[in-house]
């Protein structure tokens, strides 16, 4: 069964600290994996996308990694800011029709001053 | 903003009411989507439209009725909803119906069914 599992479910860190969010996927065949950021009261916004051949991709203070062998991805946030408080959603393409994506439940990150 | 707008942002309705959600995208995309987002659950894809034609309906109850008059507009007509239908309803669009294409999401409509 195609699934995307994210951990932790929620996380609280102090401003300026780093953190890493995890995503494990059991999706086959695998096409790509995308990380979204969803601010409270807003829709998700794409941070990064990685295909099978990509191991690392950065977007400012956000760095995503992908290990296609272990089917794991991580999102590392460096020098966190209050504006990083949001839900982070991992999404992978599953088998089936085009446009059918498998979403994780998300990790809710709170950055405290 | 993402270029995808949704109205209303908040909606409270009774189980016997009929209401509609509206989505508009200003990105020139050809594909549009409706998602349901419930607390502590993954986003659930409801409907997919490609060039105004519905290409996917993920076993959504008939009390949800989508309409796509053109590639820029998408509606979700609601009638005789249940309290468990209370959720955030997100509209998204992408250049094409292809999983590699980034989907751009609207801010959502927070729906409460009493």
Interface residues (C-beta under 8 A of the other chain):
Chain A: X4 X31 X32 X34 X41 X42 X43 X44 X45 X46 X49 X51 X89 X93 X97 X98 X99 X100 X101 X102 X103 X104 X105 X106
Chain B: X2 X4 X31 X33 X40 X41 X42 X43 X45 X48 X50 X55 X56 X90 X92 X94 X97 X98 X99 X100 X102 X103 X105 X106 X107 X108
